[in-house]
């Protein structure tokens, strides 16, 4: 809350998609209900104690709320990883895709099944739709600081990328990458080993939009400033402005002075043996 509420006041977003809230619905309401209501947000939340949890905050309307993925897989029970609502005429999905843990593991196969179920749900959307959230997949090698560092890890394997590509094949545009096709852009940096300060990151938080919505994009960028300071998330918010861009099209942020050019294969991930 000490990070979220000031960020809402600073950026004044109309619609916010949150992931990994780690709160049951009643606890979410007790903690945030009054603060969000005072700021004019209607809330759709789908949570569980301790793990997972997603929400949509909207000052642009909030209709036809669906929690979870009807008929989707669980691990072993369905988890609180998806919520959808119509906001200002756009069908919005806030998703927290399973991590996958280790290629070939049960959780990895669950991740692929979950993405297939999400695709089935999104395929029934109206023409104006967006899928927003922590995809736990870097779409391409350009979306990680060094592809060699991720050999044998999740988030970059061909089946995961194929599942994401299949979702995009419904007609969804990766609006940040479309806006900045050749730029170094990350949204996540591990807390350990000074990864953020060295800009050793990944782009795994995406906003995917159908063509009618993508055509309205005036700005698409990563709020890297929000990853700094005391007690941040290890993810930075992704911001997309439709129809107008009060902050301007800020674009990729220049890496910090401490970031050095990376020689491929020279850096190990903190979790690597």
C-alpha positions as CSV (number, residue, x, y, z in Angstrom):
1,X,0.0,0.0,0.0
2,X,2.8,2.5,0.7
3,X,3.9,2.0,-2.9
4,X,0.5,1.5,-4.7
5,X,-1.5,4.4,-3.4
6,X,1.0,7.2,-4.1
7,X,1.6,5.7,-7.5
8,X,-2.2,5.8,-8.2
9,X,-2.2,9.5,-7.1
10,X,0.8,10.3,-9.3
11,X,-0.2,8.6,-12.5
12,X,-4.0,8.8,-12.2
13,X,-4.7,5.7,-14.3
14,X,-8.3,5.1,-15.4
15,X,-7.9,1.3,-15.3
16,X,-5.4,-0.7,-13.3
17,X,-4.6,-4.4,-13.5
18,X,-3.0,-5.9,-10.4
19,X,-1.4,-9.3,-10.0
20,X,-0.1,-11.3,-7.1
21,X,-2.2,-9.5,-4.5
22,X,-1.9,-12.4,-2.1
23,X,-5.2,-11.5,-0.3
24,X,-8.5,-13.2,0.1
25,X,-11.4,-11.0,-1.3
26,X,-12.6,-9.9,2.2
27,X,-9.1,-9.0,3.2
28,X,-8.6,-7.0,0.0
29,X,-11.8,-5.1,0.7
30,X,-10.8,-4.4,4.3
31,X,-7.3,-3.2,3.4
32,X,-8.0,-1.3,0.2
33,X,-11.7,-0.8,-0.3
34,X,-12.0,2.7,1.3
35,X,-8.8,4.0,-0.2
36,X,-9.8,2.9,-3.7
37,X,-13.4,4.1,-3.3
38,X,-12.2,7.5,-2.2
39,X,-10.2,7.7,-5.4
40,X,-13.2,6.8,-7.5
41,X,-12.3,3.2,-8.4
42,X,-14.7,0.4,-8.7
43,X,-13.0,-3.0,-8.0
44,X,-13.2,-6.5,-9.4
45,X,-11.0,-8.8,-7.3
46,X,-10.3,-12.5,-7.3
47,X,-8.0,-13.6,-4.5
48,X,-6.9,-16.2,-2.1
49,X,-4.9,-16.1,1.2
50,X,-1.1,-16.0,0.9
51,X,-0.8,-16.8,-2.9
52,X,-1.7,-15.5,-6.3
53,X,-4.6,-13.0,-6.6
54,X,-5.6,-10.5,-9.3
55,X,-7.7,-7.4,-9.5
56,X,-9.0,-4.7,-11.8
57,X,-9.5,-1.2,-10.6
58,X,-11.6,1.1,-12.9
59,X,-12.8,4.6,-13.1
60,X,-14.2,3.9,-16.6
61,X,-16.9,1.5,-15.7
62,X,-16.8,-2.1,-14.5
63,X,-19.3,-4.5,-15.9
64,X,-19.7,-8.2,-16.7
65,X,-17.1,-9.4,-14.2
66,X,-15.8,-13.0,-14.6
67,X,-13.4,-14.4,-12.0
68,X,-11.1,-17.2,-13.0
69,X,-11.1,-19.1,-16.2
70,X,-14.3,-21.2,-16.4
71,X,-13.4,-24.8,-17.1
72,X,-9.7,-24.0,-16.8
73,X,-7.1,-26.2,-15.1
74,X,-5.9,-26.1,-11.4
75,X,-2.9,-27.1,-9.5
76,X,-4.7,-29.2,-8.3
77,X,-7.5,-26.8,-7.6
78,X,-8.3,-23.7,-9.6
79,X,-6.1,-20.7,-8.5
80,X,-6.9,-17.0,-8.4
81,X,-5.0,-16.0,-11.5
82,X,-7.5,-14.3,-13.8
83,X,-10.3,-11.7,-13.6
84,X,-12.1,-10.0,-16.5
85,X,-14.4,-7.1,-16.8
86,X,-15.6,-4.5,-19.3
87,X,-14.2,-1.1,-18.7
88,X,-15.2,1.8,-20.9
89,X,-16.3,-0.5,-23.6
90,X,-13.1,-2.6,-23.6
91,X,-13.0,-6.2,-22.3
92,X,-10.0,-6.2,-19.9
93,X,-8.3,-9.3,-18.5
94,X,-5.9,-9.1,-15.6
95,X,-3.9,-12.3,-15.6
96,X,-1.1,-13.8,-13.5
97,X,0.2,-16.7,-15.6
98,X,1.7,-19.7,-13.6
99,X,5.5,-19.5,-13.3
100,X,6.2,-23.0,-14.6
101,X,9.1,-23.5,-12.0
102,X,11.2,-25.9,-14.0
103,X,10.9,-27.0,-17.7
104,X,9.2,-30.4,-17.8
105,X,7.8,-30.2,-14.3
106,X,4.1,-30.7,-13.4
107,X,3.8,-26.9,-12.9
108,X,5.3,-26.3,-16.3
109,X,2.7,-28.5,-18.0
110,X,0.0,-26.7,-15.9
111,X,1.3,-23.4,-17.2
112,X,0.9,-24.5,-20.8
113,X,-2.6,-25.9,-20.1
114,X,-3.6,-22.7,-18.3
115,X,-2.4,-20.6,-21.2
116,X,-4.5,-22.7,-23.6
117,X,-7.5,-22.2,-21.4
118,X,-6.9,-18.5,-21.3
119,X,-6.7,-18.4,-25.1
120,X,-10.1,-20.2,-25.3
121,X,-11.6,-17.6,-23.0
122,X,-10.2,-14.6,-24.8
123,X,-11.2,-16.0,-28.2
124,X,-14.9,-15.3,-27.3
125,X,-14.1,-11.6,-26.5
126,X,-15.7,-8.7,-28.4
127,X,-13.6,-6.7,-31.0
128,X,-12.3,-4.3,-28.3
129,X,-10.2,-6.3,-25.8
130,X,-7.0,-6.3,-23.8
131,X,-5.0,-8.9,-21.9
132,X,-2.8,-7.3,-19.3
133,X,-0.5,-8.8,-16.7
134,X,2.4,-10.9,-15.6
135,X,2.8,-13.5,-18.4
136,X,5.9,-15.1,-16.9
137,X,7.1,-15.4,-20.5
138,X,9.7,-13.3,-22.3
139,X,8.4,-13.3,-25.9
140,X,11.8,-13.3,-27.6
141,X,15.5,-13.3,-26.8
142,X,15.5,-9.5,-27.2
143,X,13.3,-9.5,-24.0
144,X,16.0,-10.8,-21.7
145,X,19.3,-9.2,-20.8
146,X,21.3,-12.2,-22.0
147,X,19.7,-15.3,-23.6
148,X,22.5,-17.5,-22.5
149,X,21.8,-16.8,-18.9
150,X,18.4,-18.4,-19.2
151,X,19.3,-21.7,-20.9
152,X,17.5,-24.4,-19.0
153,X,15.2,-22.0,-17.2
154,X,11.5,-21.3,-17.6
155,X,10.0,-18.2,-19.2
156,X,12.0,-18.6,-22.5
157,X,11.4,-22.2,-23.7
158,X,9.9,-22.8,-27.1
159,X,6.6,-24.3,-25.8
160,X,6.0,-21.3,-23.5
161,X,6.7,-18.8,-26.3
162,X,4.6,-20.8,-28.7
163,X,1.7,-20.7,-26.2
164,X,2.0,-16.9,-25.9
165,X,2.2,-16.6,-29.7
166,X,-0.9,-18.7,-30.0
167,X,-2.7,-16.2,-27.7
168,X,-1.5,-13.3,-29.8
169,X,-2.6,-15.0,-33.0
170,X,-6.2,-14.3,-31.9
171,X,-5.4,-10.8,-33.2
172,X,-3.6,-9.3,-30.1
173,X,-0.8,-6.8,-30.5
174,X,2.1,-6.5,-28.0
175,X,1.6,-2.7,-27.8
176,X,4.9,-1.9,-26.0
177,X,7.0,-3.9,-28.4
178,X,5.1,-2.6,-31.4
179,X,5.8,0.9,-30.2
180,X,9.5,0.3,-29.5
181,X,10.5,-2.6,-31.8
182,X,14.3,-2.2,-31.4
183,X,14.7,-0.9,-27.9
184,X,16.0,-2.6,-24.7
185,X,12.9,-2.8,-22.5
186,X,12.5,-4.8,-19.3
187,X,9.7,-5.0,-16.7
188,X,11.2,-7.4,-14.1
189,X,14.5,-7.5,-12.3
190,X,15.3,-10.1,-9.6
191,X,15.8,-8.6,-6.1
192,X,19.1,-10.4,-5.7
193,X,22.6,-9.7,-6.9
194,X,22.0,-6.1,-7.8
195,X,20.1,-7.1,-10.9
196,X,18.0,-4.0,-11.1
197,X,21.0,-1.6,-10.7
198,X,22.9,-3.4,-13.4
199,X,19.8,-3.6,-15.7
200,X,19.9,-7.4,-15.8
201,X,16.2,-7.8,-16.4
202,X,13.4,-9.5,-18.4
203,X,10.2,-8.2,-20.2
204,X,7.5,-10.5,-18.9
205,X,4.7,-8.1,-18.1
206,X,2.7,-7.4,-21.2
207,X,-0.3,-5.5,-22.5
208,X,-1.9,-7.2,-25.5
209,X,-4.6,-5.5,-27.4
210,X,-6.9,-6.2,-30.3
211,X,-6.5,-4.1,-33.4
212,X,-9.3,-1.6,-32.6
213,X,-7.7,-0.9,-29.2
214,X,-4.1,-1.0,-30.5
215,X,-5.0,1.6,-33.1
216,X,-6.0,4.0,-30.3
217,X,-2.6,3.8,-28.5
218,X,-0.9,7.2,-28.0
219,X,1.8,6.0,-25.6
220,X,3.2,2.7,-24.3
221,X,6.0,2.5,-21.8
222,X,7.4,1.0,-18.6
223,X,7.4,3.1,-15.4
224,X,10.9,2.1,-14.4
225,X,10.9,4.8,-11.7
226,X,8.3,2.9,-9.8
227,X,10.8,0.0,-9.3
228,X,13.2,2.3,-7.4
229,X,13.2,3.3,-3.7
230,X,12.2,1.5,-0.5
231,X,10.2,-1.7,-0.6
232,X,9.3,-1.9,-4.3
233,X,7.9,-4.7,-6.3
234,X,10.4,-6.6,-8.4
235,X,8.1,-5.7,-11.4
236,X,7.6,-2.2,-12.9
237,X,4.2,-1.0,-14.1
238,X,3.5,-1.0,-17.8
239,X,1.5,2.0,-18.9
240,X,-0.6,2.4,-22.1
241,X,-2.5,5.5,-22.9
242,X,-5.4,5.4,-25.3
243,X,-6.6,8.5,-27.2
244,X,-4.4,10.9,-25.2
245,X,-1.1,10.8,-23.4
246,X,-0.8,13.2,-20.5
247,X,2.7,12.1,-19.6
248,X,3.9,11.9,-23.2
249,X,5.2,8.9,-25.0
250,X,8.1,8.4,-22.6
251,X,9.4,5.2,-24.1
252,X,12.3,3.0,-22.9
253,X,14.3,4.5,-20.0
254,X,18.0,4.8,-20.4
255,X,19.7,2.1,-18.3
256,X,21.3,3.3,-15.1
257,X,25.0,4.4,-15.0
258,X,25.9,1.3,-13.2
259,X,24.7,-0.9,-16.0
260,X,27.5,-2.3,-18.1
261,X,27.4,-3.9,-21.5
262,X,26.8,-7.6,-21.1
263,X,29.0,-10.2,-22.8
264,X,26.9,-13.1,-23.7
265,X,27.3,-16.0,-21.2
266,X,29.2,-13.9,-18.7
267,X,26.4,-13.5,-16.1
268,X,24.7,-16.2,-14.2
269,X,21.2,-15.8,-12.8
270,X,21.0,-15.7,-8.9
271,X,19.1,-19.0,-8.9
272,X,21.6,-20.8,-11.1
273,X,23.8,-23.5,-9.5
